[in-house]
Amino acid sequence: MFTVHDLKKKALYISYDGALEPLGRSQVIPYLKGLTRKGISFSLMTYEKQADIVKREEVRHLKDDLQRHGIQWIPLKYHKWPTVPATSFDILQGIIVGAYFLTKNRIEVVHARSYISAMIAFVFKKVFHTQLIFDMRGFWADEKVEAGRWNRGILYRTVKYFEKLYLLNADQVVVLSEEAKREIEKFEYLQNRKMDIEVIPTCVDLKKFIPVEGQGPEKSQNITFIYSGSYGPYSWYMLDEMLDFFTVVKETSPDAHFIFLTYLPHLPLRETLSRKGLSEAHFTINDVPYDDMPLWIPRAHAAIFFIKPTYSKKGTCATKMGEYLATGIPVIINEGIGDSDKIVEEERVGVVIKEFSREEYQERLRQLKGLLMEKDIKERCRNTAKKYFSLENAIEKYYKLYKLS
């Protein structure tokens, strides 16, 4: 249990993603619990979607869990449509509610996760003179354009203007990759400003995600692949290309199997799989709670995820990469995604697709099969996760930022 005597610094953490969502559970709450143990008192303000709020038992369980760790949870309702008015309303309610807790709890530091949260934190810095940690995550405005949701009109230019304000006014800046850091350091308006940018990739709890002995390619010439996460027309993950790779695999391993773990409706995915000529025997689709993911991932020989390699993806680090490697399984990824391809090639923990072609798939499959036969592949994957994606290491990096704030 935590007491007030343990607390040395008070912070408000703002996340536009919900604490009840898988991302909140994996990439927000574990960090705050670790930082709380180091003496930081947190108020956590999140925006929860209606589909999650109605799960009363989950809400109560999470609230109790956070309270046991000394974290005050402030859940706000997320509004989606119409986009600009809804987001503006969310920002306004965040400013009003956040200001109340800011003054009540005498908060010193505001930690903003991504751009919408940073707008609220920016207001607090100007009005209450709090310290601002801008946890940038990626190039959000460019991501929206590349996804086809925005053009480079007034909305894009407005967000880029605020991006400039955040970077110029933040006391600390956090990005997910060295590639993103190098890109930001090129921004013309930052050339005369001395600033430290901390690289903290999305990390994984190595006590939760662990290798499972007893599985291995030596037991079968066929391969089981796994993919966890979203899919669909607005997803950055390239489902068609992943399935094309799997089709090539089936040519030499006809009993190869593909496990999909997704919280999205299964029917559209089944239709896509059928269109690619895959029968029910070739795949398994399951909706798995985040806490059960460590039990499912080790069932595969290798994990696969292709992400559209665009400008904004220089700032990306997929959460699933650390989870896969921590369980001891290698990955098949494409190049151009943050630091991921460099890590995979340097540590020899998977293969990197250079182009989406049949010939490339065949070559990388041969390379993958060779890696799977190496006796130390699980240990190498696990060690890579420890080196780059350890939750404890990330907590230490964040703690240093809080000490400076």
C-alpha positions in Angstrom: 0.0 0.0 0.0 1.1 3.6 -0.7 0.8 6.4 1.8 1.1 10.1 1.4 4.5 10.0 3.1 5.9 8.1 0.1 4.9 10.8 -2.4 7.5 13.4 -3.5 6.1 14.8 -6.7 2.5 15.2 -8.0 1.6 14.7 -11.7 -1.4 14.7 -13.9 -1.1 12.2 -16.8 -3.5 12.8 -19.7 -4.3 10.2 -22.2 -6.9 10.6 -25.0 -6.9 6.8 -25.2 -8.9 5.0 -22.6 -7.5 3.2 -19.6 -10.0 0.4 -20.3 -8.6 -0.1 -23.9 -5.8 -2.6 -24.6 -3.5 0.2 -25.3 -4.2 1.9 -22.0 -3.7 -1.3 -20.2 -0.3 -2.1 -21.8 1.2 1.4 -22.5 -0.2 3.7 -19.8 -1.1 1.9 -16.6 2.1 -0.3 -16.1 4.3 2.8 -16.5 2.3 4.8 -13.9 2.3 1.9 -11.4 6.1 1.7 -11.7 6.6 5.5 -11.4 4.2 5.5 -8.4 6.5 3.0 -6.6 9.3 5.6 -7.1 7.4 8.3 -5.3 5.4 10.1 -7.9 1.7 10.7 -7.1 -0.5 10.4 -10.2 -3.9 11.6 -11.2 -4.8 9.8 -14.5 -7.3 11.5 -16.8 -8.4 9.4 -19.7 -11.2 9.5 -22.3 -13.3 6.3 -22.3 -15.4 5.0 -25.1 -19.0 4.2 -24.5 -18.5 0.5 -25.3 -16.0 0.3 -22.5 -17.9 2.5 -19.9 -20.9 0.2 -19.9 -18.7 -2.8 -18.7 -19.4 -1.9 -15.1 -17.5 -4.8 -13.6 -14.3 -3.9 -15.6 -14.7 -0.3 -14.6 -15.0 -1.1 -10.9 -12.1 -3.6 -11.1 -9.8 -1.1 -12.8 -10.7 1.7 -10.4 -10.0 -0.5 -7.4 -6.7 -1.7 -8.9 -5.5 1.9 -9.6 -6.6 3.0 -6.2 -4.5 0.2 -4.6 -1.5 1.6 -6.4 -2.1 5.1 -5.3 -3.4 6.4 -8.7 -6.4 8.6 -8.8 -8.4 7.8 -12.0 -10.4 10.6 -13.7 -12.4 8.9 -16.6 -14.0 11.3 -19.0 -16.4 10.3 -21.8 -14.9 10.3 -25.3 -16.9 11.9 -28.1 -16.3 10.9 -31.7 -18.7 12.7 -34.1 -18.8 15.2 -35.6 -15.0 15.0 -35.5 -13.9 18.6 -35.0 -16.7 19.8 -32.6 -16.5 16.5 -30.7 -12.7 16.8 -30.2 -13.1 20.5 -29.3 -15.6 19.5 -26.6 -13.3 16.8 -25.3 -10.5 19.3 -25.0 -12.8 21.8 -23.2 -14.0 19.3 -20.7 -10.4 18.1 -20.1 -9.3 21.7 -19.4 -12.2 22.3 -17.0 -12.0 19.0 -15.1 -8.2 18.9 -15.2 -7.9 22.4 -13.8 -10.1 21.4 -10.9 -7.8 18.5 -10.0 -4.7 20.5 -10.8 -5.5 23.1 -8.2 -7.0 20.7 -5.7 -4.0 18.3 -5.8 -1.4 21.0 -6.3 0.0 19.2 -9.3 3.5 20.2 -10.5 3.9 18.2 -13.7 1.5 17.5 -16.6 2.4 14.5 -18.8 0.5 14.7 -22.1 0.3 11.5 -24.2 0.1 12.6 -27.8 -1.4 15.8 -29.4 -4.9 16.2 -28.1 -3.7 15.7 -24.5 -0.9 18.1 -25.2 -3.4 20.9 -26.0 -4.8 20.6 -22.5 -1.4 20.4 -21.0 -0.2 23.4 -23.0 -3.1 25.5 -21.5 -2.1 24.4 -18.0 1.5 25.3 -18.5 0.5 28.8 -19.6 -2.1 29.4 -16.9 -0.8 27.4 -13.9 3.0 27.4 -14.9 3.1 23.6 -14.6 5.9 21.6 -16.2 5.0 19.9 -19.5 6.2 16.5 -20.7 5.1 16.1 -24.3 5.0 12.4 -25.0 4.7 12.8 -28.7 4.3 9.2 -29.8 4.5 10.0 -33.5 3.8 12.5 -36.3 0.1 12.6 -35.8 -1.0 15.2 -38.4 1.1 13.5 -41.1 -0.3 10.2 -40.1 -3.9 11.5 -40.7 -2.9 12.7 -44.2 -1.2 9.5 -45.1 -4.2 7.5 -43.9 -6.4 9.5 -46.3 -8.5 11.0 -43.5 -7.2 14.6 -44.0 -5.8 16.6 -46.8 -3.0 19.2 -46.3 -5.6 21.9 -45.7 -6.5 24.0 -42.7 -6.9 21.2 -40.2 -3.5 19.7 -41.0 -1.8 23.1 -40.9 -3.5 23.9 -37.6 -2.3 20.7 -36.0 1.3 21.3 -37.3 1.1 24.8 -35.8 0.3 23.3 -32.4 2.9 20.7 -32.9 5.4 23.5 -33.2 4.0 25.2 -30.0 4.3 22.0 -28.0 7.9 21.3 -29.1 8.9 24.9 -28.4 7.2 25.0 -25.0 7.7 21.5 -23.6 10.1 21.0 -20.8 10.7 17.4 -21.9 9.9 15.6 -25.2 9.5 11.9 -25.6 9.5 10.0 -28.9 9.4 6.3 -29.8 12.4 6.0 -32.1 15.8 7.3 -32.9 14.5 8.0 -36.4 11.8 10.3 -35.0 14.4 12.1 -32.9 16.7 12.7 -36.0 13.7 14.0 -37.9 12.6 16.5 -35.2 16.1 17.7 -34.8 16.0 18.8 -38.5 12.9 21.1 -37.9 14.0 24.6 -38.8 12.3 26.3 -35.9 14.2 24.2 -33.4 17.7 25.0 -34.7 18.4 27.7 -32.2 16.7 25.9 -29.3 18.6 23.6 -27.0 16.3 20.7 -26.1 16.7 17.1 -25.0 14.6 14.5 -26.7 14.3 11.2 -24.9 13.7 8.0 -27.0 11.5 5.6 -25.1 10.0 2.9 -27.3 6.7 1.1 -26.4 7.8 -1.5 -23.9 6.6 -4.7 -22.4 6.4 -6.2 -18.9 9.0 -9.0 -19.1 7.5 -10.6 -16.0 4.3 -11.1 -17.8 5.4 -11.9 -21.4 7.8 -14.9 -21.1 8.9 -17.8 -23.3 7.1 -21.1 -23.1 9.3 -24.2 -23.4 8.1 -27.3 -25.3 7.3 -25.6 -28.7 9.7 -25.5 -31.5 10.1 -25.9 -35.3 11.9 -29.2 -34.8 8.6 -30.9 -34.0 7.1 -30.1 -37.4 8.2 -28.9 -40.8 5.2 -26.7 -40.9 5.1 -23.2 -39.3 2.5 -21.4 -37.2 2.3 -17.7 -37.5 0.6 -15.2 -35.2 -0.7 -11.7 -35.6 -2.4 -9.6 -32.9 -4.2 -6.3 -33.3 -6.4 -4.4 -35.7 -7.1 -4.8 -39.4 -9.4 -3.1 -42.0 -9.4 -0.2 -44.4 -8.3 2.4 -41.7 -5.6 0.2 -40.2 -1.9 0.8 -40.8 -1.4 -2.9 -40.8 -1.2 -4.5 -44.3 -3.4 -7.6 -44.0 -3.4 -8.5 -47.7 0.4 -8.4 -47.9 0.7 -10.5 -44.8 -1.7 -13.1 -46.3 0.3 -13.0 -49.5 3.4 -14.0 -47.5 1.4 -16.7 -45.8 0.3 -18.1 -49.2 3.9 -18.4 -50.2 4.6 -20.2 -47.0 1.8 -22.7 -47.7 3.5 -23.8 -51.0 6.3 -25.5 -49.1 4.4 -26.0 -45.7 0.9 -26.9 -46.7 -0.2 -27.4 -43.1 1.0 -24.0 -42.0 -1.3 -22.2 -39.7 -2.1 -18.5 -39.0 -3.5 -17.4 -35.6 -5.2 -14.0 -35.5 -5.9 -12.3 -32.1 -8.2 -9.3 -32.6 -10.9 -7.5 -30.7 -12.6 -6.4 -34.0 -15.5 -8.3 -35.6 -14.4 -11.6 -37.1 -16.7 -11.8 -40.1 -14.8 -9.2 -42.3 -11.5 -11.0 -41.5 -13.0 -14.4 -42.4 -14.2 -12.9 -45.7 -10.7 -11.6 -46.5 -9.2 -14.9 -45.7 -11.7 -16.8 -47.9 -10.9 -14.3 -50.7 -7.2 -15.2 -50.4 -8.1 -18.9 -50.8 -7.6 -19.9 -47.1 -9.9 -22.5 -45.6 -10.9 -22.8 -41.9 -8.2 -25.3 -41.4 -5.5 -22.7 -42.2 -6.4 -20.2 -39.5 -7.7 -19.5 -36.0 -9.4 -16.2 -35.0 -9.9 -15.4 -31.4 -10.8 -12.4 -29.3 -8.3 -12.6 -26.4 -8.2 -10.3 -23.4 -4.9 -8.5 -23.0 -4.0 -10.4 -19.8 -4.2 -13.7 -21.8 -2.0 -12.6 -24.6 1.2 -14.1 -23.0 -0.5 -17.5 -23.1 -1.3 -17.3 -26.8 1.8 -15.7 -28.4 4.1 -18.7 -27.6 1.8 -21.0 -29.6 3.4 -19.7 -32.8 6.8 -20.2 -34.3 7.0 -16.6 -35.6 5.0 -13.4 -35.5 4.2 -11.3 -38.5 3.2 -7.7 -39.0 3.6 -5.4 -42.0 2.9 -1.6 -41.6 2.5 0.9 -44.4 6.0 2.5 -44.6 5.2 6.2 -44.8 6.8 9.3 -43.5 4.9 9.4 -40.2 6.0 5.8 -39.5 9.5 7.0 -38.8 8.1 7.8 -35.4 6.5 4.4 -34.8 7.3 1.5 -32.5 4.6 -1.3 -32.5 3.8 -2.5 -29.0 3.4 -6.0 -30.3 7.1 -6.2 -31.4 8.3 -6.2 -27.8 5.6 -8.6 -26.7 6.6 -11.1 -29.4 10.3 -10.9 -28.8 9.8 -11.2 -25.0 8.0 -14.5 -25.5 11.0 -15.8 -27.5 9.5 -15.8 -31.0 11.1 -14.0 -34.0 9.3 -11.5 -36.2 8.6 -10.9 -39.9 8.3 -7.2 -40.5 8.9 -4.7 -43.4 11.5 -2.0 -43.5 10.8 1.8 -42.9 9.1 1.5 -39.5 10.9 3.5 -36.9 14.0 1.6 -35.6 12.4 -1.8 -35.9 14.1 -3.0 -39.1 17.5 -2.0 -37.7 16.9 -3.8 -34.5 15.7 -7.0 -36.2 18.7 -7.2 -38.5 21.4 -6.3 -36.0 20.1 -8.7 -33.4 19.1 -11.4 -35.9 15.7 -11.9 -34.3 13.6 -12.1 -37.5 13.5 -11.1 -41.1 12.9 -7.8 -42.8 10.8 -7.6 -46.0 12.4 -5.1 -48.4 9.7 -5.2 -51.1 6.2 -6.8 -51.2 6.9 -9.3 -54.0 6.7 -13.1 -54.3 10.4 -13.4 -54.9 11.2 -11.4 -51.7 8.8 -13.5 -49.7 10.4 -16.7 -50.8 13.9 -15.4 -50.0 12.9 -14.2 -46.5 11.0 -17.4 -45.8 14.2 -19.4 -46.4 16.0 -17.0 -44.1 13.3 -17.4 -41.5 13.5 -21.2 -41.5 17.2 -21.0 -41.0 16.7 -18.7 -38.0 14.1 -21.0 -36.5 16.6 -23.9 -36.5 19.2 -22.0 -34.5 19.2 -23.3 -31.0 19.6 -19.9 -29.3 16.9 -18.1 -31.3 14.5 -17.9 -28.3 17.2 -16.7 -26.0 18.3 -14.1 -28.6 14.7 -12.8 -29.0 14.3 -12.6 -25.2 17.6 -10.8 -24.8 16.6 -8.3 -27.5 13.4 -7.5 -25.7 15.4 -6.9 -22.5 17.8 -4.6 -24.3 15.3 -2.5 -26.2 11.7 -3.0 -24.8 12.0 -3.6 -21.1 9.3 -1.9 -19.1 11.6 -1.4 -16.1 14.1 0.4 -18.3 11.4 2.7 -19.7 10.2 3.5 -16.2 13.7 4.5 -15.2 13.9 6.8 -18.2 10.6 8.4 -17.4 11.6 8.8 -13.8 14.7 10.8 -14.8 12.4 13.1 -16.8 10.2 13.6 -13.8 13.2 14.4 -11.6 14.2 17.1 -14.1 10.7 18.5 -14.3 
